[in-house]
Amino acid sequence: MKKLKKLSKKDLKTIKGGGDFCKPGAGDICGQYGLECGMWFSYTGGQYIESHMACM
């Protein structure tokens, strides 16, 4: 966790929803924060809700 980069308020304000989701492989933006791009799945009460690519 020591390698994680803190996001500034400016960074947080410029996030563009799905346009800023990560993509695995070349050009993966997660590495600069000490993370890797992966698939995120959301479940509520055992029922699938959504999924998307995210830095983890």
Summary of the structure (lengths in Angstrom):
residues: 56
radius of gyration: 13.0
end to end distance: 11.2
largest distance: 36.5
contacts: 96
relative contact order: 0.23
helix: 25%
strand: 30%
